[in-house]
Amino acid sequence: MNKLLILTYYWPPSSGAGVQRWLKFSKYLPSFGWEPVIVTVDPDFAAYPALDNTLESDIPAGVKVWKTRAIDYFRMYRKDKSKVPSAGFASSDKNGLTGRIMRFIRGNFFIPDPRRGWNSFAYRKACEIIEKEGIRHVITTSPPHSTQLIGMKLKKKYPGIRWIADLRDPWTDIYYYEMFTHTPPAKSLDALYERETIKKADHVITVGSSLRDIFSSRIPGSENKFTVISNGYDEEDFKEQAKESTGDFVITYAGTLSETYPLEGFLDASARYISKGNSMKIRFIGAISNSWKESVSGGAVSGYTEFLPHVDHHEAVKLMKESSALLLIIPDHRSNKSIITGKLFEYIASGRPVICLGPADGDAAMIINETRCGVVNNYNDIAGIENSISLIRAGAVKTDTRSALKYSRRSLTAKLVDLLGV
């Protein structure tokens, strides 16, 4: 088989969409004649915002996984790594002194990010593997965007390799970027790293067309260097039948919900819907900011809500499939059109209708409309959101399963293999 070296910070037992993207590619690559070789961080030296040990069972038998040390700049969280800040500290207290100080330090002393403490170890291991196994194809996936600096260094040392940079999220346009209060030199350095990655990589993958446009605008004339390969869902994860409905109408939100996610319109619409004699339950699963918990618990829907902590992937899928509808919120930010959360595709695969709050002309909205899996509303369109809830309860929203097949992990792997063969 051809060999593909994949450098990814996030790998089981870490949790999240970034883990599953390359875990699932690795699962299906061998069936297309490619052998994945993984370089990742040793969990004992890693800084993961969340853990999911069940994902380790999804690592394909025979796949080589090399784990290295790292300098852990999050060592203050060593006793409880589940408290490592996620989304670039976006879930931290905005106004608290400690939160402001930590974000300033993060933005000015750790560029592009604190996980660059892994880079020197990963680089040495990658060089060893390239030379020993004669590997000619390398992929670096981010965030953390510091991983792209490894690819840049490898390309300089081995100009004959084909280096593909996989950029899953915006870099200097990420929705929480301003929270770091960068000084001008820090901001310039970060922007330089971003441009150099795009300039020096042989090819760049992004997860959506708007994100592709953002990155390609950094280097005029680089448009042909980009390919969109979205996130997706693994059909095998959704084979299990959902439990029979108890008759309750349950809307579930799964994942991080920081202050940058506008929830007010949905809460007001739900309160109006309930006030008309309708029953429902709103379930939040995962890391919810304290401010949102307080708002929900002290508001008109307090008696109709449930908060669950982070759960493993298998349990998350189960809870999605047992829901009546699923809530997707795109952060309210100037780059929100480019945001396609990884969970959207699992929402689609669950077969449950999606209520999306975000831009009607965004990439997420395009996918929802294409698969007919839900409805898209403006953040504060209370009447529209309430109507969407009513339509879903009436059974008027059905997923187009044929359109959704293009987002299966196997189909997406085939697209990746076509790119590797270029």
Secondary structure as UniProt FT lines:
FT   STRAND          2..7
FT   TURN            12..13
FT   HELIX           17..28
FT   HELIX           29..32
FT   STRAND          34..41
FT   HELIX           43..45
FT   HELIX           53..58
FT   TURN            61..62
FT   STRAND          64..68
FT   TURN            73..74
FT   HELIX           75..77
FT   TURN            78..79
FT   HELIX           81..83
FT   HELIX           87..89
FT   TURN            90..91
FT   HELIX           97..109
FT   HELIX           114..118
FT   HELIX           119..133
FT   STRAND          137..142
FT   TURN            145..146
FT   HELIX           147..157
FT   TURN            159..160
FT   STRAND          162..167
FT   TURN            172..173
FT   TURN            175..176
FT   HELIX           177..180
FT   HELIX           184..200
FT   STRAND          203..206
FT   HELIX           209..216
FT   TURN            217..218
FT   TURN            220..221
FT   HELIX           223..225
FT   STRAND          226..228
FT   HELIX           235..238
FT   STRAND          250..254
FT   TURN            259..260
FT   HELIX           264..275
FT   TURN            276..277
FT   STRAND          281..285
FT   HELIX           290..297
FT   TURN            300..301
FT   HELIX           302..304
FT   STRAND          305..308
FT   HELIX           313..321
FT   STRAND          325..329
FT   TURN            334..335
FT   HELIX           336..338
FT   HELIX           343..350
FT   STRAND          354..357
FT   TURN            360..361
FT   HELIX           363..371
FT   STRAND          374..377
FT   TURN            379..380
FT   HELIX           382..393
FT   TURN            394..395
FT   HELIX           401..404
FT   HELIX           405..407
FT   HELIX           409..420
//
